[in-house]
């Protein structure tokens, strides 16, 4: 999508694109992931993926995950994740 604004159709397809991107990525299909990323509305698709991440983290915390790290909120998990990414970047 170089130097083009997303079309209305791309924006409307963001929920499906997000699901397809996630599935392709998780099964290790880099080619499909690249094609999907190239042809989606990046803003709307990213918002969909972020919403799913928030929901998944909240549900996992609700079911007891994260307490071994003293994670009680989604923000706690994201703060720990950011700290891990920063530490890896410093290596």
Buried (B, 14 or more C-beta within 10 A) or exposed (E): EEEEEBEEEBBEBBBEBBBBBBEBBEEEEEEBBEBBBEEBBBEBBBBBBEEBBEEEBEEBBEEEEBEEEEBEEBEBBBEBEEEEEEEEEEE
